Amino acid sequence: MYAPEDIKHWNDRTADYLTRDQPAGIAEATVWARELGDVLRFHEYRYYVLHEPLVSDYEYDQLYKKLQAIESRWPEVVQEDSPTRRVSPDLTSDLPEVTHLTPMLSLDNSYDENDLREFDRQVRKLTGMQEGDIDYAVEPKYDGGTITLVYENDRLVRSATRGDGIRGEEITANARTIRSVPLQAAFSKRGIYSAELRGEAIIRKETFHRLNAQREEQDLPLFANPRNAATGGLRMKDPREAAGRGLEVFVFQLGFAADADGVNQLTTLPTHWQTLDLLDQLGFKVPGAERKRCRDIGEVIAYCREWENRRDDYPYEIDGMVVKVDRRDLQEKCGFTSHHPRWAIAFKFKARQATSRLLAVEYQVGKVGSITPVAKIEPVPLAGVTISSVSLHNEDFIRNKDLRIGDRVLVERAGDVIPYIVKSLPEWRTGAEKPIVFPTHCPVCGSPLWREPDEAAWRCENSGCEAQVKQRILFHVSKDAMDIEGLGRSTVDRFFELGWIRGIADIYRLDTRAMAELEGFGTKSADNLRKAIDKAKSNPVHRLLHSLSIHHLGKKAARLLAAEVAYVPDLANWDEARFLAIKDIGPVVAHNVMAFFARPENLAMLKDMEALGVNMRQTEEDLPRVLPADGPLAGKTILFTGTLEKMGRKEAQDLAEKAGARNVSAVSGQLDILVVGASAGSKLKKAQSLGTVAIWTEEEFINQVT
Ligand code: IVH
């Protein structure tokens, strides 16, 4: 439909229109409306047909809104086939087509508080209601594939995808495999003979990860996200394959309901809320605890915000919230545009994907000398922060993605996952892009780089390399290691320049008075740092071992080792067999620890540290915890959530261990007991939904263990 060689043309037009303001007059508006329409159609084709978008949803929406704004200011320029006049197509396969009983529209989008307030103003104007007189039902915007379900005579007779909103693809056989879709539902008890329901087919995030793990084993291409796995699942030729996707359907709208004579029955359900309640009673999966009826737009905004913060804890992907006028009579007063109902709006969470340009690659040297390439990109706002650097992990990552300097790239940042480059968009290439040439020598000390045959990273082998030393110092003081607060990167850089620290041991030599005299430091910070350093001196040995940046000696291995060694410098005398005798310590860790202790400068450093007061001897905390097998909670797993009143979290966990329970960090099918303090959130919800977890108050917990 669009020739590959035309892509550059469309991309240029896109970039151009993204930066344009508004046309100066009607003549310009006529041209812009036509061109913007073309640009939008091109992107719709990329998105809906090829499933290979070249712009982010956000950018598409920006263009769409620009066109809408032009059309509303100069209605005479509206083109008959304007993208604002219809909904987008996704009819690409040869599944049979069916016509929906009523057209399925889209939703208008909002991105911030102002947009929502404007929506509320609009609704009030259309309904003649006063501020605060309109109830809004707010529920998640599920990010899956839209599905319709038609029931006749209480039986599921047909299911379809949304298609172009008028007609969809028939997928009844696949829908029948979805457990949350009832094959029969007692609509007739409510006088309804035929009904068309709309909902979203989605899969759980956890199912998505499991599916991808399976596919990886079978060498099948991986799903990019849960939505693709779900929409693909709906359209499988073989229903057995659809069944294997673990699809679920959330129903969020009753689009059509009529009695046996074809008389509309929707009017018997005066609110959206009651409609969902009815569907719930009939056995459908509807937004349950997730939905809220809000009394005014302020409450709507607060609820949308709350969910934006919670979205990562929710088991399904959601990309926003949907706000609906609750009363049906008011909905009718609002009416529809050709694109969306005026009584509903989607509040879109901050975008997680955006496109940007790869400007340069820098190379960082890690604490054991691993070289990490880092992409410098044109700064782009993404999910609430501005991203300008993205790790490229290693050379293979760059090669596999065929990244080039100057490339337009798709960047994603999901939840607390660090931002990453999904792919380059080669369609944007002009020919001026340059290959990324991986360095052969350390960018800091100039030593030649070396790559172990089975490792992904190139490494600088010079352990005295300044970059490595600084990284080791930063790691030594980090929370997971010695936990010394107040020594950030800029302070370390500064102390380094002053010649105060050249290695880890120097940290324990820092002069409080000299620090207090540094500009911008002050007595208070110097004292605090001193205290943090002094406290760290008596850390258990497992922290010390972990803090030494021995390659592959992680937190867990450091604990295993600490449980077996009475005095740290003794490790210099251990042979391989002694390391391997420890369960879960393998030859790689053994070898690396031996290599570390074989170096005289490392032993000298430890001696130095010991002389400065750093503990080298096994402490109580280094000894493995033996959970009493006969305690009242023996064999149980336990998790604390919310704020406890009578004791701290740590104290409670210790008590639980003494009673024989094992503390875990997440709610899962493996969890036995959840102890709930004040203002517990998503963990409680999840435990409740699992139905297998015992939920205790702090009081009940104390009664059990004392
Ligand atoms: S109501 C008349 N509610 O969002 C429009 N839609 O952009 C009725 N979606 O295709 C839609 N969650 O598939 C509605 N709770 C929800 C939704 C939801 C997801 C999807 C739906 C629709 C798209 C609109």
Boltz pocket constraint, residues with backbone or C-beta under 6 A from the ligand:
constraints:
  - pocket:
      binder: B
      contacts: [[A, 104], [A, 105], [A, 106], [A, 107], [A, 139], [A, 140], [A, 141], [A, 142], [A, 143], [A, 145], [A, 146], [A, 147], [A, 162], [A, 199], [A, 200], [A, 252], [A, 253], [A, 322], [A, 341], [A, 344], [A, 346]]
      max_distance: 6.0
